[in-house]
Amino acid sequence: MAKTNPIELQKCLKGMEYPASKDNLVQHAKSHGAKKDTLDALSAMPKKDYDSPAAVTKAALKEGKQ
């Protein structure tokens, strides 16, 4: 699985309101120019609501290592 850059991840999620579902996070990142590796990492996260940017980063980086 592709590994995403945490800085790029947060740039793509700028302005996101939390809590946010995985689907909303993916859509927001896509509409803000996320690269394929970032979208892949977000898409691989567990389907649940995330309460902060830190929670998203932790989940996305964890999934990117598998």
C-alpha positions as CSV (number, residue, x, y, z in Angstrom):
1,M,0.0,0.0,0.0
2,A,1.2,3.5,-0.8
3,K,2.5,5.6,2.0
4,T,1.2,9.2,2.4
5,N,3.0,12.3,3.6
6,P,1.3,13.6,6.8
7,I,1.9,17.2,5.8
8,E,0.2,16.7,2.4
9,L,-2.6,14.8,4.1
10,Q,-3.4,17.7,6.4
11,K,-3.1,20.2,3.5
12,C,-5.8,18.3,1.7
13,L,-8.0,18.2,4.8
14,K,-7.8,21.9,5.6
15,G,-11.2,23.3,6.4
16,M,-12.7,19.9,7.2
17,E,-15.2,20.0,10.0
18,Y,-15.0,17.3,12.7
19,P,-16.3,14.8,13.5
20,A,-16.2,13.5,9.9
21,S,-16.9,10.2,8.3
22,K,-14.3,8.4,6.3
23,D,-16.4,9.0,3.1
24,N,-16.6,12.7,3.8
25,L,-12.8,12.9,4.4
26,V,-12.1,11.1,1.1
27,Q,-14.4,13.4,-0.8
28,H,-13.0,16.6,0.9
29,A,-9.4,15.5,0.1
30,K,-10.3,14.6,-3.5
31,S,-11.9,18.0,-4.0
32,H,-8.8,19.7,-2.6
33,G,-6.3,18.1,-4.9
34,A,-5.1,15.1,-2.9
35,K,-2.6,12.9,-4.6
36,K,-3.3,9.2,-5.3
37,D,-1.3,8.0,-2.3
38,T,-3.2,10.2,0.1
39,L,-6.5,9.2,-1.3
40,D,-5.5,5.5,-1.1
41,A,-4.5,5.9,2.5
42,L,-7.7,7.6,3.4
43,S,-9.8,5.0,1.5
44,A,-8.0,2.2,3.4
45,M,-8.9,3.6,6.9
46,P,-11.6,1.9,8.9
47,K,-15.2,3.1,8.1
48,K,-16.0,5.3,11.1
49,D,-16.2,8.9,12.2
50,Y,-12.9,10.7,13.0
51,D,-12.9,13.4,15.7
52,S,-9.8,15.3,14.8
53,P,-7.1,15.8,12.2
54,A,-4.7,13.9,14.4
55,A,-7.0,10.9,14.5
56,V,-7.2,10.9,10.7
57,T,-3.4,11.2,10.4
58,K,-2.9,8.3,12.8
59,A,-5.3,6.1,11.0
60,A,-4.1,7.0,7.5
61,L,-0.4,6.4,8.4
62,K,-1.3,3.1,10.2
63,E,-3.1,1.8,7.1
64,G,-0.3,3.0,4.8
65,K,2.1,0.7,6.6
66,Q,0.1,-2.5,6.2
